[in-house]
Amino acid sequence: MITLRLVIGALLVALLAAQTPAKKKTEKELQASFEAHKGDFDYLLGEWEFNTVSKEHGAGKGFWTAARLATGQILDEFRIVGDNRETWYVTSTLRSYNAGLDRWELVGMVPGGGLQDVGTGQRVGDEVHIEQKFGVATGNTTILKIRYYNIQPDRFSWSADRSTDGGTTWSREDQKIEAHRIGPTRSLGPLAPAR
């Protein structure tokens, strides 16, 4: 029993340490960090059509829409469709910048999957890099290292390395997406406005 308590205690300490900044930032530093990074995903805002190639699933196509919430987070819906535009797969992702840890944090949501598909992201030069887990609720966890690149106002490219063994081995460029804009930048106003 003591061993179990020690293990649980060690896990709790590790989880809290992962969420604790190395150095406590002042309110001014937090605001400056937020201001510097709040636009990192602005390129994704709007409506997109894409073609995808996956080593596992082959060629596909779909639609992607992203909107900024009034509080600064970004909500997007990613949908892969068939030839008759029937939905084959859909996920929603909420992206929020954590100024204390100087990174974006993401949670992906699929029907029945809860809030377990989490990840982090950062702008690296002209690219955005994300590492995110998928399929956690099913017990078939996949890790994707995603890279957004060739980012232009009307298009972007996306590629992902994939691991199904906790990051021990990787399938390089396992999935690729070429997206082009079909709709303007979007934002949502306050969901509960003061009246």
Secondary structure, 3 states (H helix, E strand, C coil): CHHHHHHHHHHHHHHHHHCCCCCCCCHHHHHHHHHHHCCCCHHHCEEEEEEEEECCCEEEEEEEEEEECCCCCEEEEEEEECCCCCEEEEEEEEEEEECCCCEEEEEEECCCCCCCEEEEEEEECCEEEEEEEECHHHCCCEEEEEEEEEEECCEEEEEEEEECCCCCCCEEEEEEEEEEEEECCCECCCCCCCC
